[in-house]
Amino acid sequence: MENSNKIAALILGAAAGVALVRYFNMPKEEREEFCAHIKNKTSQLLDNAEESVEKIEHFMSELKSTDKEDWVDKLMVIKKMVKDFYGSQKHFLL
């Protein structure tokens, strides 16, 4: 594994760890609200499957167009994709 890939894996692992800690430190009602939000957004993605596939294809082409070694740009594209699919006015884990 190259150094840039190791750094990217470390950053993603740390982000996942922080998200888990934040999630389990939420009050129960807020966790339930967060889970309901994720379920609703996923349901919308499945209901609008054609549109979702088009969006995914767009983001994948954007990922492919970034330089192979430029993992920061790749992370930004992934962040945009997740925000587009699951974003809301309320920031649950921030």
PyMOL commands that set and color helices and strands:
alter all, ss='L'
color gray80, all
select helices_A, chain A and resi 3-24+28-47+49-65+71-86
alter helices_A, ss='H'
color red, helices_A
deselect
rebuild
show_as cartoon
